[in-house]
Amino acid sequence: MKIVHVPTEIAGQMQTMVNGLRLAGHESNGYNWFLSYLNYSGDINITDAYELIRIVDPIARYADVIHFHNGNSFLANNIDLPSLYANGKAMVMHHWGNDVRTKKITALLNPYQIPASYFTDERIHQNLMFTSKYIKHAIVQDYELYPHVADYYEHVHVLPLACKHEDIPFAYPSIDNRNPLIIHAPTNREFKGSEYVEKAIAELKRTKRFEYRAIEKMSHREAMKTYLTADIIVDQILCGTYGMLSVEAMAMGKVVVAFVRDDVRAKFPPELPIVVANPDTISAVLATLIDQPEARHNLGIAGRYYVEKYHSLNYITPKLLDIYNSAKGGE
């Protein structure tokens, strides 16, 4: 099968999926027009909107399936979708969060307020109405995002975040360490709930022995080296699910702390080892983890195992291919 991913790399997912498809014997390539200081390494093509305009037709002729990301297609406002649809091109749209997360649905399901998305609720509705006229298959990473797109697409597939864990070194927290290192890495402080994390850290410093580091404005490669030294990694504590930092931290054998809503948690495998915390409980949760080095060690082992089982390319790629086959078959 020939698969093309465009146009937005989110948390290294495009290149990871492309790599998994190649390993499975398929022809796959990615074109990314979104660059950030994280600077994910990989062998997809860095491009821009002007270059994409010139290669839409050759790619459309080449690909059996076009896998779009983050609500975008080749051209601004997705104006190429009617033509691609009319020509019978198999397409899927992978939504990642702020491209579709509305204030209205978030307020209904999440007790904590998170920053507004890229667009207003009305604009998100308009975008989804237009896109789902031409693309019948959507992908989301879990059931936190599912309600935001379920009423639009004929098929919504839940595909966990992909991780090439074989390339990630791991080091479990030592049971002898009485001075654990806690790391928080806020790519977006408001979204991650960093103010609540740092308030808890300040409170705990008065009674507990531990070290704390905030990792910001650092390349992905450098950040990963730093994460490997941690015992506990605090991800996002507002959104209601876990992100790619949590997956990579678990792959490293670290304790991961994040807010996973009860309704979302119920859809994950029961052995999910993430320690759930929210703005109201983060201080107490961290206090317990600081005091329990053996529990940290065991959670680290469980995290690595969880990623190997549920986020590996061996697990993700067959599911992705099933989605493509459904899209090709017009189901």
C-alpha positions as CSV (number, residue, x, y, z in Angstrom):
1,M,0.0,0.0,0.0
2,K,1.1,3.6,-0.7
3,I,0.4,6.0,2.1
4,V,1.1,9.7,2.4
5,H,0.9,11.7,5.6
6,V,0.3,15.5,5.5
7,P,0.7,18.2,6.5
8,T,1.2,18.7,10.3
9,E,3.6,16.8,12.6
10,I,2.2,16.5,16.1
11,A,4.5,15.2,18.8
12,G,6.5,13.1,16.4
13,Q,3.5,10.9,15.5
14,M,3.6,11.4,11.8
15,Q,7.2,10.2,11.5
16,T,6.6,7.3,13.9
17,M,3.6,6.0,12.0
18,V,5.4,6.4,8.7
19,N,8.3,4.4,10.1
20,G,5.9,1.7,11.3
21,L,4.3,1.4,7.9
22,R,7.7,1.1,6.2
23,L,8.7,-1.6,8.6
24,A,5.5,-3.4,7.7
25,G,6.5,-3.4,4.1
26,H,4.4,-0.5,2.8
27,E,5.5,2.6,0.9
28,S,4.9,5.6,3.1
29,N,6.1,9.2,3.4
30,G,5.3,12.3,5.3
31,Y,5.2,16.0,4.5
32,N,5.3,18.4,7.5
33,W,4.8,22.2,7.3
34,F,4.7,22.7,11.1
35,L,8.0,23.4,12.8
36,S,8.7,24.1,16.5
37,Y,11.6,24.3,18.9
38,L,11.0,20.7,19.8
39,N,12.6,19.8,16.5
40,Y,11.6,16.1,16.3
41,S,14.2,14.1,14.4
42,G,13.1,11.8,11.6
43,D,13.0,11.2,7.9
44,I,9.9,12.9,6.8
45,N,9.9,15.9,4.4
46,I,10.0,19.4,5.8
47,T,7.9,21.6,3.5
48,D,5.5,24.6,3.5
49,A,2.2,25.5,2.1
50,Y,3.6,26.8,-1.2
51,E,5.5,23.6,-1.9
52,L,2.5,21.5,-1.0
53,I,0.4,23.3,-3.6
54,R,2.8,22.2,-6.3
55,I,2.8,18.5,-5.3
56,V,-0.9,17.9,-4.6
57,D,-1.6,16.3,-7.9
58,P,1.5,14.0,-8.0
59,I,0.8,12.9,-4.5
60,A,-2.9,12.3,-5.1
61,R,-2.0,10.1,-8.1
62,Y,0.6,8.2,-6.2
63,A,-1.1,7.5,-2.9
64,D,-3.6,4.7,-2.2
65,V,-4.4,6.5,1.1
66,I,-3.9,10.1,2.2
67,H,-3.6,10.5,6.0
68,F,-4.3,14.1,7.0
69,H,-3.4,15.5,10.4
70,N,-4.7,18.1,12.7
71,G,-7.8,19.1,10.7
72,N,-5.6,20.2,7.7
73,S,-5.4,19.0,4.1
74,F,-3.0,20.1,1.4
75,L,-4.5,23.5,0.8
76,A,-5.8,26.3,3.0
77,N,-9.4,25.9,4.2
78,N,-9.2,22.3,2.9
79,I,-10.4,23.5,-0.5
80,D,-8.8,20.5,-2.2
81,L,-11.1,18.0,-0.4
82,P,-14.0,18.1,-2.9
83,S,-11.7,17.3,-5.8
84,L,-9.9,14.5,-4.0
85,Y,-13.3,13.0,-2.9
86,A,-14.7,13.3,-6.5
87,N,-11.7,11.3,-7.7
88,G,-12.4,8.5,-5.3
89,K,-9.2,9.1,-3.2
90,A,-9.2,7.2,0.1
91,M,-8.6,9.7,2.9
92,V,-8.6,9.7,6.7
93,M,-8.4,12.7,9.1
94,H,-6.4,12.5,12.3
95,H,-7.5,15.0,14.9
96,W,-5.2,15.8,17.7
97,G,-6.9,18.1,20.2
98,N,-7.1,21.9,19.8
99,D,-8.2,21.5,16.2
100,V,-11.6,20.1,17.4
101,R,-11.8,20.5,21.2
102,T,-14.7,22.8,21.9
103,K,-15.4,24.8,25.0
104,K,-19.0,23.6,25.1
105,I,-18.2,19.9,25.3
106,T,-15.2,20.4,27.5
107,A,-17.3,22.2,30.0
108,L,-19.8,19.4,30.0
109,L,-17.2,16.6,30.6
110,N,-14.3,18.2,32.4
111,P,-14.5,19.8,35.9
112,Y,-11.4,21.8,35.1
113,Q,-11.1,24.7,32.7
114,I,-8.5,24.4,29.9
115,P,-7.4,27.1,27.5
116,A,-9.5,27.7,24.4
117,S,-8.6,25.9,21.2
118,Y,-7.3,27.5,18.0
119,F,-10.8,28.4,16.9
120,T,-14.2,29.3,18.3
121,D,-16.7,26.6,18.8
122,E,-18.7,27.8,15.8
123,R,-15.6,27.7,13.6
124,I,-14.7,24.2,14.8
125,H,-18.3,23.2,13.9
126,Q,-18.0,24.7,10.4
127,N,-14.7,23.0,9.8
128,L,-15.9,19.6,10.9
129,M,-19.1,19.9,8.9
130,F,-17.1,20.7,5.8
131,T,-14.3,18.2,6.3
132,S,-16.7,15.3,7.1
133,K,-18.6,15.8,3.9
134,Y,-15.6,14.5,2.0
135,I,-13.7,12.4,4.6
136,K,-15.7,9.6,6.2
137,H,-13.0,8.2,8.5
138,A,-11.5,10.1,11.4
139,I,-8.9,9.1,14.0
140,V,-8.5,10.2,17.6
141,Q,-6.0,9.1,20.2
142,D,-8.5,8.2,23.0
143,Y,-12.0,8.8,24.4
144,E,-11.2,12.3,25.7
145,L,-11.3,13.7,22.2
146,Y,-13.9,11.2,20.8
147,P,-17.0,13.2,21.9
148,H,-15.7,16.3,20.0
149,V,-15.9,14.5,16.6
150,A,-18.3,11.6,17.1
151,D,-21.4,13.5,15.7
152,Y,-19.6,14.5,12.4
153,Y,-17.9,11.5,10.9
154,E,-19.4,8.2,9.7
155,H,-16.5,6.4,11.3
156,V,-14.4,7.5,14.3
157,H,-11.4,5.2,15.1
158,V,-9.6,5.3,18.4
159,L,-5.9,4.7,17.8
160,P,-3.4,5.0,20.7
161,L,-0.3,7.2,20.4
162,A,2.5,5.4,18.6
163,C,5.9,4.9,20.2
164,K,9.0,3.3,18.9
165,H,10.0,2.2,22.4
166,E,12.9,0.1,21.1
167,D,14.8,3.4,20.5
168,I,14.1,4.7,24.0
169,P,16.5,3.8,26.8
170,F,14.9,3.1,30.2
171,A,16.1,3.4,33.8
172,Y,13.6,2.5,36.6
173,P,13.5,4.6,39.8
174,S,15.8,3.2,42.4
175,I,14.3,1.7,45.5
176,D,17.2,3.2,47.5
177,N,16.7,6.8,46.4
178,R,15.3,9.0,49.2
179,N,15.7,12.2,47.2
180,P,13.7,11.7,44.0
181,L,13.8,14.0,41.0
182,I,10.5,15.3,39.8
183,I,10.3,16.8,36.3
184,H,7.6,18.8,34.7
185,A,7.8,19.7,31.0
186,P,5.2,22.3,30.1
187,T,5.2,22.9,26.3
188,N,2.1,25.0,27.1
189,R,2.0,26.1,30.8
190,E,-1.6,27.0,30.8
191,F,-2.8,23.8,29.1
192,K,-0.6,21.6,31.3
193,G,-1.7,23.2,34.5
194,S,1.8,24.2,35.5
195,E,0.7,26.8,38.0
196,Y,-0.9,24.0,40.1
197,V,2.1,21.8,39.8
198,E,4.5,24.5,40.9
199,K,2.2,25.5,43.8
200,A,2.3,21.9,45.0
201,I,6.0,21.8,44.6
202,A,6.5,24.9,46.7
203,E,4.3,23.5,49.4
204,L,6.0,20.1,49.5
205,K,9.5,21.7,49.6
206,R,8.6,22.8,53.2
207,T,8.2,19.2,54.4
208,K,9.6,16.7,51.9
209,R,13.1,15.9,50.5
210,F,13.2,15.9,46.7
211,E,14.5,17.7,43.6
212,Y,12.5,19.5,41.0
213,R,13.2,20.6,37.4
214,A,11.0,22.4,34.9
215,I,12.0,21.6,31.3
216,E,11.0,24.3,28.8
217,K,12.2,25.5,25.4
218,M,14.4,22.5,25.0
219,S,14.7,20.3,21.9
220,H,13.0,16.9,22.0
221,R,16.4,15.2,21.9
222,E,17.8,17.1,24.8
223,A,14.7,16.9,26.8
224,M,14.6,13.1,26.5
225,K,18.1,12.9,27.9
226,T,17.0,14.9,30.9
227,Y,13.8,12.9,31.4
228,L,16.0,9.7,31.7
229,T,17.4,11.1,35.0
230,A,14.0,11.6,36.6
231,D,12.0,9.4,39.0
232,I,8.7,11.1,38.6
233,I,7.4,13.0,35.5
234,V,4.3,15.2,35.8
235,D,2.5,15.6,32.5
236,Q,-0.8,17.5,32.0
237,I,-3.2,17.8,35.0
238,L,-6.1,19.6,33.4
239,C,-7.0,18.1,30.0
240,G,-8.4,14.8,31.2
241,T,-6.1,12.4,29.4
242,Y,-2.4,11.7,28.9
243,G,-0.2,12.9,26.1
244,M,3.0,11.9,24.3
245,L,5.2,13.0,27.2
246,S,3.5,10.4,29.4
247,V,4.0,7.7,26.8
248,E,7.7,8.5,26.4
249,A,8.2,8.8,30.2
250,M,6.5,5.4,30.7
251,A,8.8,3.9,28.0
252,M,11.7,5.3,30.0
253,G,10.4,3.5,33.1
254,K,9.4,6.6,35.0
255,V,6.4,7.2,37.2
256,V,3.9,9.3,35.3
257,V,1.5,11.7,37.0
258,A,-1.4,13.1,34.9
259,F,-5.1,13.8,35.1
260,V,-7.2,11.1,33.4
261,R,-10.9,11.6,33.7
262,D,-12.9,8.7,35.1
263,D,-14.9,8.3,31.9
264,V,-11.8,8.3,29.8
265,R,-9.9,6.0,32.2
266,A,-12.7,3.4,31.9
267,K,-11.9,3.0,28.2
268,F,-8.2,2.3,28.7
269,P,-6.8,-1.1,29.5
270,P,-7.1,-1.8,33.3
271,E,-3.4,-2.0,33.8
272,L,-2.8,1.7,32.9
273,P,-0.1,2.6,35.5
274,I,-0.5,6.4,35.3
275,V,-0.9,8.0,38.7
276,V,-4.0,10.2,38.4
277,A,-3.8,13.7,39.9
278,N,-5.7,16.9,39.3
279,P,-5.2,20.5,40.6
280,D,-7.0,19.5,43.9
281,T,-4.9,16.4,44.6
282,I,-1.5,17.0,43.0
283,S,0.2,17.9,46.2
284,A,-1.1,14.8,48.1
285,V,-0.3,12.5,45.2
286,L,3.3,13.7,44.9
287,A,3.8,13.5,48.7
288,T,2.8,9.9,48.6
289,L,5.1,9.1,45.7
290,I,8.1,10.9,47.3
291,D,7.6,8.8,50.4
292,Q,7.4,5.4,48.5
293,P,10.5,4.6,46.5
294,E,9.5,0.9,46.1
295,A,6.1,2.0,44.6
296,R,8.0,4.3,42.3
297,H,10.2,1.4,41.1
298,N,7.2,-0.9,40.5
299,L,5.2,1.8,38.7
300,G,8.3,2.4,36.4
301,I,8.4,-1.2,35.5
302,A,4.6,-1.3,34.8
303,G,4.9,1.8,32.6
304,R,7.5,0.4,30.3
305,Y,5.5,-2.8,30.0
306,Y,2.3,-0.8,29.2
307,V,4.0,1.0,26.4
308,E,5.5,-2.1,24.9
309,K,2.0,-3.7,25.0
310,Y,-0.3,-0.8,23.9
311,H,1.8,1.9,22.2
312,S,4.3,-0.1,20.3
313,L,4.4,-0.1,16.5
314,N,3.7,-3.8,16.5
315,Y,0.4,-2.9,18.2
316,I,-0.4,0.3,16.4
317,T,0.5,-0.4,12.8
318,P,-1.9,-3.3,12.2
319,K,-4.7,-1.2,13.6
320,L,-3.7,1.7,11.3
321,L,-3.7,-0.6,8.3
322,D,-7.2,-1.8,9.2
323,I,-8.4,1.8,9.2
324,Y,-6.8,2.4,5.8
325,N,-8.4,-0.7,4.4
326,S,-11.8,0.5,5.6
327,A,-11.3,3.9,4.0
328,K,-10.2,2.3,0.7
329,G,-13.2,0.0,0.7
330,G,-15.6,2.9,1.1
331,E,-17.0,1.5,4.4
